[in-house]
Amino acid sequence: MQMDYNEHITKAVDYIEANLEYDIDVAACAKISGYSLYHFIRVFKEFTGLTPADYIRKRRLSEIAKEIIKGNEYISQVAFLYGFNSKENFLRAFKSEHHILPTEYKSAENSLKLYERFTFRTAPFSVTPKKIVLKPFNLTVFKSDEDYTPKFWNKYNAKKMSLKLSGGKVVRDYGVCIWDNVNQKINYFIGIKKEDADGDLGGTQELKIPGGLYAVFATPITTQGDFVNNIHKTWEYINTVWLPHSEYNRTSGYEFECYIEESRIFSEDIYIPLKRK
């Protein structure tokens, strides 16, 4: 039964991918998959995590983002090519998805969370960490006002907040998370080392990162379009594979990720504070 679902949903995905630049009727997708419309929508969401309409929208926005970086056509022309019949509709959809404007993205060329073609075939993923002992250090950071971390990174990078903090120097950026027991949620911060903060510090606060034993996971080097996806895969590997099978537990302290956006290397280091089980 699982194989049947795979085959039928793959047919629908093939149809969607071949028609991203044209009108796509979800009912036609259902017919191609061999299901009723109701059953198709339910099964499609079960396997992809998205409704067909959401999948189509995210795939189109992702392909548009790739074309924007290439810079061969006007943004409005690319958006029209992928089915957005007005500039206003496209701007609204892009801003809703990424919380920055397409023009800000084109200017900053920052990494976005893009959605690639869905496939049932997933390559094995693993990262071997280094274990190091860190000395304490301080960060000057902004607290996230987003409920989804990539959207806060989008704003931070697009608005060149790192350069504003540093006074114009290219420095390493840090994304820091810690569990808030009172509000039962993760608090997230982005900023730079205190000694690099020579610019506009308005709206910032200081975090002290304690020293100690850390596991450091370097995300595999990839493309700009897949960078954020690789980060998510690495965090998932840490949480579901490495930690459960290692001789360590994470502590309750700050966990952080860091990289230099301007490097264009598209890899980052993830630091997890450890204690022996």
Steps between C-alpha positions, in 0.01 A plus 500: 500500500785739585657439158163574332480834679856584401431429134175697490629806688815499285281521188327807644831660595636434150196676355534798735872541432447488123234771524633747757495772232138425407161481668480187715162350581513299824213289368719407202778401742255275682389340174858432394574344839196276470323633809188699569566867572426457872720191535782655294518814718508289816767258375712774341513692828575184696813432296626850412385689809327755274169532322535489119427874482767580761751273326439672166532846656821418689658331198421799278637747754813288535562493125438874480754557779761307300428708190519826697857419604596426139387856420426435133146639506294753693343358815149574376569312174620192689197512731262527203674204334414286805134589509477816715266719298579820688801654667299560815400132532859390459638753750238394752579129452878548517480722809264252671736210426834663588414820693720709271432663164636353174704817446662458843581140416649599165715765666625282787507166313444330837413134541129419509311190609412366156280204419645255252306238307350239731644151466458175690868422442716657770876459515653387831606798711759515777748745648796407719554760772818625661503529879672811631529699823397864457591798713209728601423792267240775469268582212309816407169379360149579385217288639287338231150637447411211266348162583705335222877543523582520124271802467697688764826411323344633177430837660840509673688434176283701263515807722878455542465508878838329546683787326302753706605326822864468399538849359551369147734206564424152366492275807360165608129496586357287782149359532434394859210303645400404852188342647273738692348293783261776605337549159571146376665609176839552342649848519721584204757777454730612217807719532877521509779476757507791742855598403386539137201720587625851415191632320134574576402288801145628535251229593767247594577307815801309625525123535778320684577163346652276766812300436515123512477191286321536164433278200553697178313388187604658168209487256603354162601768247218546252338753268331822602160353418548194721696661787208549738368151421842356589494685831160348580624152405801541729288608796266206438799263489636643827167466679377167366817304424822629656387601848281192566788268404795691646650483848393860563190702584454864407510741792228758561728783385524701180531315169620704207582502130745731328628588154602793282226579248739699281730199461252336259627159617151389613604298801466580867616358833244384757614487865325275753608521870559150638511300821567129533201272549 
